[in-house]
Amino acid sequence: MLPVAEQVCGELAAQVDQAPFEVVWGHRGDAVQVEVRQKDVPGEPTHAPTVPVEEWGVTFSGHLRVQWARLSLPGSAERIAAEWSEETARGPFWLGFLADASDLLAGTLDPDMVPALVAQVVVPRLASWCAVYTSDAGLGPLRPAYLWHADEARIDSLREELAAITIPVAEGPLTITMNLADSHVLAVPLLARGRGLGVMCLGRSDRFPDDIIQFAEDIGRRAALAMDNARLYAQQAAANRALQRSLLPPDEPEVPGLDYGVVYEPAGETNEVGGDFYDLFAAGDGSWRFAIGDVCGTGPEAAAVTGLARHTLRLLSREGHGVATVLGRLNEAILEEGERARFLTLLHGELTPTPDGLEAKLVSAGHPEALRLRPNGVVEVVTQPQSLLGVFPEVSFKADTVRLAHGDVLLAVTDGVTERRSGSRLLDDDGGLAKLLAECVGLSAQAVAERIRRYVQDFAPEPSADDLAILVLRAAR
């Protein structure tokens, strides 16, 4: 027991963030619980231990993050199963068990984790072992997803026994019983929304009573629904990640005389497309264009405006239109979208190499001020605020011309930086961003961007609720 517990402890500790942590061991009746505790660390995904455990997971309490795993003490599996079977005749116990199982299954949106949670629910309460097989929404053959035995020493031999048989796939919601070596086996179809997602196989030495079969079928329905929800979420998240990537520059261009750095962090959930974007591209005639913008809101509607803005900027810029004209045309295009339109703040600029650095023509359409950092530490605002896009039909723009000598740095951010809040205070109150930029003399463009990102993260203890984009342009020799 002790070597297994030490291995679980080592695997949990290997997944922690690079920050101090403590390990706590606790006795839980018929089990031992191992906990790895950390303060003020993000909720990064974790993986199940490689050795079978009774339960495992991650919990949060204030600033404390706890990774934990529970291991049954030797001989406890049979005792728990016997005690549980005696209790099943009592309705409240059964209802509590199903409620706990539902909470556990609903607590993850990772489709690969659901089979492991299913096994934790049914072993040893319903069966001595559990094998979960899955398929892609009823397409293709079943494949083993997770196997767990109350006696961990028997897992390898059980895996070999199961590999030698064909797992039955019933037509419809019919539960099948069969025999395997010294086990009676219950094969419960995993059906959700009319689709077969796999099979949950339970095994025990004696026959399954009718009430246990009923519980297993109920758990199977809940597990299948959790699995289907997790798959739908994962598919939506993958689609939105692909959409998010399509709205950002496809590559990192090399611009003569320019050192640049970018930080981009959407703040939404995995299944939500952020509203911030940036771009840097060649416009022809030896000039380059850049843009950094913030669309109101997130999701598909914001993504539509982001895509419209990005492609309009590139198309009109390459046709030779100046930055002020481009923004005027983009404003018209957004207004033509009618009710689907979202207003947009945007900083758009043209960069042209000169013998002593870069010449930049800039238009700030309702966007946070662009700042220039001189090598002597002086920080200046270099853009005049003008109307944001997608609100007023009759609006014209005027470009500001800024010269960036060698070593000068131009900083552009979205309001996820300037409006980062800590209590009643904003990051940019009293020129906070300018003061931070003044401390970045001598740094590369990417180093400046990373320092600002870290400061934004450290400014407030809670995660940011807004997207964040940082674009740093440095005139290099």
C-alpha positions as CSV (number, residue, x, y, z in Angstrom):
1,M,0.0,0.0,0.0
2,L,2.8,2.5,1.0
3,P,4.7,2.2,-2.3
4,V,1.5,2.8,-4.3
5,A,0.6,5.8,-2.1
6,E,4.1,7.3,-2.6
7,Q,3.9,6.8,-6.3
8,V,0.5,8.7,-6.4
9,C,2.0,11.4,-4.3
10,G,5.0,11.8,-6.7
11,E,2.7,11.9,-9.7
12,L,0.5,14.6,-8.2
13,A,3.6,16.6,-7.1
14,A,5.0,16.4,-10.7
15,Q,2.0,18.2,-12.1
16,V,2.1,21.2,-9.8
17,D,3.1,24.7,-10.9
18,Q,6.6,25.8,-10.2
19,A,5.7,27.3,-6.9
20,P,5.9,26.1,-3.2
21,F,3.5,23.3,-2.2
22,E,2.8,21.1,0.7
23,V,1.8,17.4,0.8
24,V,-0.9,16.3,3.3
25,W,-1.9,12.7,4.1
26,G,-5.2,12.0,5.7
27,H,-7.1,8.9,6.9
28,R,-10.6,8.6,5.5
29,G,-12.1,5.5,7.1
30,D,-11.4,2.7,4.5
31,A,-9.1,4.9,2.4
32,V,-6.1,7.2,2.6
33,Q,-6.3,10.6,0.9
34,V,-3.1,12.2,-0.5
35,E,-3.3,16.0,-1.1
36,V,-0.9,18.4,-2.8
37,R,-1.7,22.0,-1.9
38,Q,-0.6,25.3,-3.5
39,K,-1.6,28.9,-3.1
40,D,-2.4,31.5,-5.8
41,V,-1.7,29.2,-8.8
42,P,-3.9,29.0,-12.0
43,G,-6.3,26.1,-12.5
44,E,-4.2,24.3,-15.1
45,P,-5.5,20.9,-16.4
46,T,-4.4,17.8,-14.5
47,H,-4.1,14.1,-15.4
48,A,-5.3,11.0,-13.5
49,P,-2.7,9.0,-11.7
50,T,-1.3,6.1,-13.6
51,V,-2.1,3.7,-10.8
52,P,-5.8,3.0,-10.0
53,V,-7.2,5.1,-7.2
54,E,-10.7,5.2,-5.6
55,E,-11.2,8.9,-6.5
56,W,-9.1,11.9,-7.6
57,G,-9.6,15.5,-8.6
58,V,-8.8,19.2,-8.1
59,T,-10.7,21.5,-5.6
60,F,-10.4,25.2,-4.9
61,S,-10.9,27.0,-1.6
62,G,-10.2,30.7,-1.8
63,H,-6.6,31.0,-3.0
64,L,-5.8,27.4,-2.2
65,R,-5.7,24.8,-5.0
66,V,-5.7,21.2,-3.9
67,Q,-4.9,18.2,-6.1
68,W,-6.0,15.0,-4.4
69,A,-6.3,11.3,-4.8
70,R,-7.9,8.7,-2.5
71,L,-6.7,5.1,-2.3
72,S,-8.7,2.2,-0.7
73,L,-7.0,0.4,2.2
74,P,-6.3,-3.4,1.6
75,G,-9.5,-5.5,2.0
76,S,-11.8,-2.5,2.0
77,A,-13.3,-3.0,-1.5
78,E,-15.2,-6.2,-0.6
79,R,-16.4,-4.7,2.7
80,I,-17.6,-1.5,1.0
81,A,-19.4,-3.5,-1.7
82,A,-21.2,-5.6,0.9
83,E,-22.1,-2.6,3.1
84,W,-23.4,-0.8,0.0
85,S,-25.5,-3.7,-1.1
86,E,-27.1,-3.9,2.3
87,E,-27.9,-0.1,2.1
88,T,-29.4,-0.1,-1.4
89,A,-32.8,-1.1,0.0
90,R,-32.9,2.3,1.7
91,G,-34.1,5.0,-0.8
92,P,-32.3,8.0,0.7
93,F,-28.9,6.2,0.4
94,W,-29.5,5.4,-3.3
95,L,-30.7,8.9,-4.1
96,G,-27.6,10.3,-2.4
97,F,-25.3,8.0,-4.3
98,L,-26.9,9.0,-7.6
99,A,-26.7,12.7,-6.7
100,D,-23.0,12.4,-5.9
101,A,-22.4,10.4,-9.1
102,S,-24.1,13.1,-11.1
103,D,-22.1,15.9,-9.5
104,L,-18.9,14.0,-10.2
105,L,-19.7,13.3,-13.8
106,A,-20.9,16.8,-14.4
107,G,-17.8,18.3,-12.9
108,T,-15.6,17.8,-16.0
109,L,-15.8,18.9,-19.7
110,D,-12.8,16.7,-20.7
111,P,-14.1,13.7,-22.7
112,D,-11.1,11.7,-21.9
113,M,-11.7,12.0,-18.1
114,V,-15.3,10.8,-18.1
115,P,-14.5,7.1,-18.4
116,A,-12.1,7.3,-15.5
117,L,-14.8,9.1,-13.4
118,V,-17.3,6.4,-14.4
119,A,-15.0,3.7,-13.0
120,Q,-14.6,5.7,-9.7
121,V,-18.4,5.8,-9.3
122,V,-19.1,2.1,-9.7
123,V,-16.0,0.4,-8.2
124,P,-16.3,-1.0,-5.6
125,R,-19.9,0.0,-4.9
126,L,-21.5,-1.8,-7.8
127,A,-18.8,-4.1,-9.0
128,S,-15.3,-5.4,-8.4
129,W,-14.1,-4.0,-11.7
130,C,-15.2,-1.7,-14.5
131,A,-14.1,-1.4,-18.2
132,V,-15.3,1.5,-20.3
133,Y,-15.3,1.2,-24.1
134,T,-16.1,4.2,-26.4
135,S,-16.7,4.9,-30.0
136,D,-17.1,8.2,-32.0
137,A,-20.9,8.8,-31.7
138,G,-21.7,5.2,-32.7
139,L,-19.2,5.2,-35.6
140,G,-16.4,2.8,-35.8
141,P,-15.4,-0.1,-33.5
142,L,-15.4,0.1,-29.7
143,R,-12.0,0.8,-28.2
144,P,-10.9,0.5,-24.6
145,A,-10.9,3.9,-22.8
146,Y,-10.4,3.0,-19.1
147,L,-10.0,-0.1,-17.0
148,W,-10.1,-0.3,-13.2
149,H,-10.1,-3.1,-10.7
150,A,-10.6,-2.9,-6.9
151,D,-7.5,-5.2,-6.7
152,E,-4.9,-3.3,-8.6
153,A,-2.7,-6.4,-8.9
154,R,-5.3,-8.0,-11.2
155,I,-5.6,-5.1,-13.7
156,D,-3.0,-6.5,-16.2
157,S,-4.5,-10.0,-16.3
158,L,-8.0,-8.6,-16.6
159,R,-6.9,-6.4,-19.5
160,E,-5.6,-9.6,-21.3
161,E,-8.8,-11.4,-20.7
162,L,-10.9,-8.6,-22.1
163,A,-8.7,-8.2,-25.1
164,A,-9.5,-11.9,-26.0
165,I,-13.3,-11.4,-26.2
166,T,-15.6,-9.3,-28.3
167,I,-17.5,-6.7,-26.3
168,P,-21.2,-6.9,-27.2
169,V,-22.9,-3.9,-28.6
170,A,-26.7,-4.2,-28.0
171,E,-29.3,-2.8,-30.3
172,G,-31.0,0.0,-28.2
173,P,-30.8,0.4,-24.5
174,L,-30.6,-3.3,-23.7
175,T,-28.2,-4.4,-20.9
176,I,-26.4,-7.7,-21.6
177,T,-25.1,-10.2,-19.1
178,M,-22.3,-12.7,-19.8
179,N,-19.5,-14.6,-18.1
180,L,-15.8,-14.0,-18.1
181,A,-13.4,-16.4,-16.3
182,D,-14.5,-16.0,-12.6
183,S,-16.6,-12.9,-13.2
184,H,-20.2,-12.3,-14.0
185,V,-20.3,-9.3,-16.4
186,L,-22.9,-6.7,-17.0
187,A,-22.6,-4.7,-20.3
188,V,-24.5,-1.4,-20.1
189,P,-24.8,0.6,-23.3
190,L,-23.9,4.2,-23.1
191,L,-26.6,6.0,-25.0
192,A,-27.2,9.8,-25.1
193,R,-29.5,11.8,-27.3
194,G,-30.2,8.7,-29.4
195,R,-26.6,8.0,-30.1
196,G,-24.5,5.1,-28.9
197,L,-21.2,6.3,-27.4
198,G,-19.9,3.1,-26.0
199,V,-20.3,0.4,-23.4
200,M,-19.7,0.2,-19.6
201,C,-18.8,-3.3,-18.5
202,L,-19.0,-4.2,-14.8
203,G,-17.7,-7.4,-13.3
204,R,-18.2,-9.1,-9.9
205,S,-17.8,-12.7,-8.6
206,D,-21.5,-13.2,-7.8
207,R,-24.5,-12.5,-10.0
208,F,-25.8,-9.0,-10.2
209,P,-29.1,-8.4,-8.2
210,D,-31.9,-6.7,-10.0
211,D,-31.5,-3.5,-8.0
212,I,-27.8,-3.3,-8.8
213,I,-28.6,-3.7,-12.5
214,Q,-31.0,-0.8,-12.1
215,F,-28.4,1.4,-10.5
216,A,-25.9,0.5,-13.2
217,E,-28.3,1.4,-16.0
218,D,-29.0,4.7,-14.3
219,I,-25.3,5.5,-13.9
220,G,-24.8,4.5,-17.5
221,R,-27.4,7.0,-18.7
222,R,-25.8,9.8,-16.6
223,A,-22.3,8.8,-17.8
224,A,-23.4,8.8,-21.4
225,L,-24.9,12.3,-21.1
226,A,-21.8,13.6,-19.4
227,M,-19.6,12.1,-22.1
228,D,-21.7,13.5,-24.9
229,N,-21.7,17.0,-23.2
230,A,-17.9,16.8,-22.9
231,R,-17.5,15.8,-26.5
232,L,-19.8,18.6,-27.7
233,Y,-17.9,21.1,-25.6
234,A,-14.5,19.8,-26.9
235,Q,-15.7,20.0,-30.5
236,Q,-17.0,23.6,-30.0
237,A,-13.8,24.5,-28.3
238,A,-11.7,23.1,-31.1
239,A,-13.8,24.9,-33.7
240,N,-13.4,28.2,-31.9
241,R,-9.7,27.8,-31.4
242,A,-9.4,27.3,-35.2
243,L,-11.6,30.4,-35.7
244,Q,-9.5,32.4,-33.3
245,R,-6.3,31.4,-35.1
246,S,-7.8,32.4,-38.4
247,L,-8.3,35.9,-37.1
248,L,-4.7,36.4,-36.2
249,P,-1.6,36.8,-38.5
250,P,-0.7,33.5,-40.2
251,D,3.0,34.1,-39.7
252,E,5.6,36.3,-38.1
253,P,7.0,38.6,-40.9
254,E,10.5,40.0,-40.9
255,V,10.3,43.7,-41.2
256,P,13.5,45.6,-42.1
257,G,14.6,48.0,-39.3
258,L,11.9,46.8,-36.9
259,D,12.0,44.7,-33.8
260,Y,8.5,43.8,-32.6
261,G,6.9,41.8,-29.8
262,V,3.3,40.6,-29.3
263,V,1.3,39.2,-26.4
264,Y,-2.2,38.0,-27.1
265,E,-4.4,36.4,-24.4
266,P,-8.2,35.9,-24.9
267,A,-9.9,35.9,-21.5
268,G,-13.0,33.9,-22.3
269,E,-13.6,30.2,-21.7
270,T,-12.2,27.7,-24.2
271,N,-15.4,27.8,-26.2
272,E,-15.5,31.6,-26.6
273,V,-13.7,33.6,-29.3
274,G,-12.0,36.8,-28.0
275,G,-12.7,40.2,-29.3
276,D,-9.2,41.6,-29.4
277,F,-6.9,41.2,-32.4
278,Y,-3.7,42.5,-34.0
279,D,-2.0,42.3,-37.4
280,L,1.3,43.2,-39.1
281,F,1.7,42.8,-42.8
282,A,3.5,44.2,-45.9
283,A,1.5,46.9,-47.8
284,G,3.8,47.3,-50.8
285,D,6.2,50.0,-51.9
286,G,8.5,49.2,-49.0
287,S,6.0,50.1,-46.3
288,W,4.3,47.9,-43.7
289,R,1.0,48.2,-41.9
290,F,0.0,47.2,-38.4
291,A,-3.2,47.2,-36.4
292,I,-4.4,46.4,-33.0
293,G,-8.1,46.5,-32.2
294,D,-10.9,45.6,-29.8
295,V,-14.4,44.5,-30.9
296,C,-17.2,45.0,-28.5
297,G,-18.1,41.7,-26.9
298,T,-16.9,38.1,-27.6
299,G,-18.2,35.1,-29.5
300,P,-19.3,34.6,-33.1
301,E,-20.7,38.1,-33.6
302,A,-17.4,39.7,-32.4
303,A,-15.5,37.3,-34.6
304,A,-17.5,38.4,-37.7
305,V,-16.5,42.0,-37.1
306,T,-12.9,41.0,-36.4
307,G,-12.7,39.1,-39.7
308,L,-14.3,42.0,-41.6
309,A,-11.8,44.5,-40.1
310,R,-8.7,42.3,-40.7
311,H,-9.5,41.6,-44.3
312,T,-10.6,45.1,-45.1
313,L,-7.4,46.5,-43.6
314,R,-5.2,44.2,-45.7
315,L,-7.1,44.6,-48.9
316,L,-7.4,48.4,-48.9
317,S,-3.8,48.9,-47.6
318,R,-2.4,46.8,-50.4
319,E,-4.4,48.9,-52.9
320,G,-2.4,51.9,-51.7
321,H,-5.0,53.7,-49.6
322,G,-3.7,55.7,-46.7
323,V,-4.4,54.8,-43.1
324,A,-7.0,57.5,-42.6
325,T,-8.9,56.5,-45.8
326,V,-8.7,52.8,-44.8
327,L,-10.4,53.6,-41.5
328,G,-13.1,55.6,-43.1
329,R,-13.9,52.8,-45.5
330,L,-13.8,50.2,-42.7
331,N,-16.3,52.4,-40.7
332,E,-18.7,52.3,-43.7
333,A,-18.3,48.5,-44.0
334,I,-19.1,47.9,-40.4
335,L,-22.2,50.2,-40.5
336,E,-23.4,48.3,-43.6
337,E,-23.7,45.2,-41.4
338,G,-26.7,46.7,-39.7
339,E,-27.9,45.1,-36.5
340,R,-25.1,42.5,-36.7
341,A,-22.5,45.2,-36.4
342,R,-20.4,45.7,-33.3
343,F,-18.5,48.9,-32.6
344,L,-14.7,48.6,-32.8
345,T,-11.7,50.6,-31.4
346,L,-8.7,50.4,-33.6
347,L,-5.1,51.7,-33.8
348,H,-3.9,51.5,-37.4
349,G,-0.5,52.5,-38.6
350,E,1.9,52.6,-41.6
351,L,5.6,52.1,-41.1
352,T,8.2,53.3,-43.6
353,P,11.9,52.8,-43.1
354,T,14.0,56.0,-43.0
355,P,17.8,56.5,-42.7
356,D,17.5,57.3,-39.0
357,G,14.7,54.8,-38.0
358,L,11.0,54.6,-39.0
359,E,8.3,57.0,-40.0
360,A,4.9,56.0,-38.6
361,K,1.5,57.4,-39.7
362,L,-1.1,56.5,-37.1
363,V,-4.8,56.8,-36.6
364,S,-6.4,56.0,-33.2
365,A,-10.1,55.3,-33.6
366,G,-11.4,55.4,-30.0
367,H,-8.4,53.2,-29.0
368,P,-6.2,53.5,-25.9
369,E,-3.4,56.0,-26.5
370,A,-0.2,54.8,-28.2
371,L,2.9,55.6,-26.3
372,R,6.5,56.3,-27.4
373,L,9.5,55.5,-25.2
374,R,12.7,57.3,-25.9
375,P,16.1,55.7,-25.0
376,N,16.5,58.3,-22.3
377,G,13.3,57.1,-20.5
378,V,11.0,59.8,-21.7
379,V,7.4,58.5,-22.5
380,E,5.1,60.5,-24.7
381,V,1.5,60.1,-26.1
382,V,1.8,60.1,-29.9
383,T,-1.8,59.8,-31.1
384,Q,-4.9,62.0,-30.9
385,P,-8.2,60.3,-30.0
386,Q,-10.7,60.1,-32.8
387,S,-14.1,58.5,-33.3
388,L,-14.4,54.8,-32.8
389,L,-15.7,52.7,-35.7
390,G,-19.2,51.4,-36.3
391,V,-21.1,54.1,-34.5
392,F,-21.2,57.4,-36.6
393,P,-21.8,57.3,-40.3
394,E,-20.5,60.8,-41.0
395,V,-16.9,60.7,-39.7
396,S,-13.5,61.5,-41.1
397,F,-10.1,60.5,-39.8
398,K,-6.7,62.3,-39.8
399,A,-3.3,60.5,-39.6
400,D,-0.7,61.6,-37.0
401,T,2.9,61.3,-38.2
402,V,5.4,60.0,-35.7
403,R,9.1,59.5,-36.2
404,L,10.8,56.6,-34.4
405,A,14.5,57.1,-34.1
406,H,16.8,54.1,-33.6
407,G,16.0,52.7,-30.1
408,D,12.6,54.3,-29.8
409,V,9.7,52.0,-28.8
410,L,6.0,52.4,-29.8
411,L,3.6,50.7,-27.4
412,A,0.0,49.9,-28.3
413,V,-2.4,47.9,-26.1
414,T,-6.1,47.1,-25.7
415,D,-8.2,48.1,-22.8
416,G,-7.6,44.7,-21.2
417,V,-4.3,46.3,-20.1
418,T,-5.3,49.9,-19.3
419,E,-8.6,49.0,-17.6
420,R,-7.2,46.1,-15.5
421,R,-8.9,46.6,-12.2
422,S,-7.8,46.1,-8.6
423,G,-10.6,47.2,-6.3
424,S,-11.5,50.8,-7.3
425,R,-8.2,51.4,-9.1
426,L,-7.4,50.9,-12.8
427,L,-3.9,50.0,-14.0
428,D,-3.6,53.2,-16.1
429,D,-4.8,55.6,-13.3
430,D,-2.3,58.4,-12.9
431,G,-0.4,57.4,-16.0
432,G,0.3,53.9,-14.7
433,L,1.1,52.4,-18.1
434,A,3.4,55.2,-19.1
435,K,5.3,54.8,-15.8
436,L,5.6,51.1,-16.4
437,L,6.9,51.7,-20.0
438,A,9.5,54.1,-18.7
439,E,11.1,51.2,-16.8
440,C,11.6,49.3,-20.0
441,V,14.6,51.2,-21.4
442,G,17.0,49.0,-23.2
443,L,14.7,46.0,-23.4
444,S,13.9,44.2,-26.7
445,A,10.3,44.6,-28.0
446,Q,9.3,41.1,-26.8
447,A,10.8,41.7,-23.4
448,V,8.8,44.9,-23.1
449,A,5.6,43.1,-24.0
450,E,6.3,40.3,-21.5
451,R,7.0,42.7,-18.7
452,I,3.7,44.5,-19.3
453,R,1.9,41.2,-19.4
454,R,3.3,40.1,-16.1
455,Y,2.5,43.4,-14.5
456,V,-1.1,43.1,-15.7
457,Q,-1.3,39.6,-14.1
458,D,0.2,40.8,-10.8
459,F,-1.9,44.0,-10.7
460,A,-4.9,42.1,-9.3
461,P,-5.3,38.7,-7.6
462,E,-8.3,37.5,-9.6
463,P,-8.0,36.4,-13.3
464,S,-8.7,39.0,-15.9
465,A,-12.2,39.2,-17.3
466,D,-11.1,41.0,-20.5
467,D,-9.1,40.0,-23.5
468,L,-5.5,41.3,-23.6
469,A,-3.4,42.3,-26.6
470,I,0.0,44.1,-26.5
471,L,1.9,45.2,-29.6
472,V,5.4,46.7,-29.2
473,L,7.3,48.2,-32.1
474,R,11.0,49.1,-31.7
475,A,13.0,50.9,-34.4
476,A,16.2,48.8,-34.7
477,R,19.4,49.5,-36.6
